[in-house]
Amino acid sequence: MTPALPNPIADYVEANAQLDVDGMLKPFAADAIVLDNGSRHNGHAELRTLLEEAVVGAKAIFTPDTVRHENGQVVVEGPAHGDFPGSPIRFTYRFTLENDTIKALEITA
């Protein structure tokens, strides 16, 4: 069972399940920052490249199973399955929300 998620995060997860890049980008602020295992991606153009290569390219679908609020962030954890070594791998997504958008996201495995 998927835990209750704030709307922008739920929208991202739903689009990710369909491997829909435009849908995954939509909840992010135009100037969003994404830290993915140490790599920094700024804004929609860089985020689109990341999603196309690391998510759609690997058919990586994140299935959250826990959510908590911590230090002003929404922390979501769960496995990602796909065509990549070690699948499934458990990930932690730390979302910072602002004005009903995702302002920042830090992803760690």
Secondary structure, DSSP 8 states (H G I E B T S, - for coil): ------HHHHHHHHHHHTT-HHHHHTTEEEEEEEEETTEEEEHHHHHHHHIIIIIITTT-EE---EEEEETTEEEEEEEEESSSTT-SEEEEEEEEEETTEEEEEEEE-
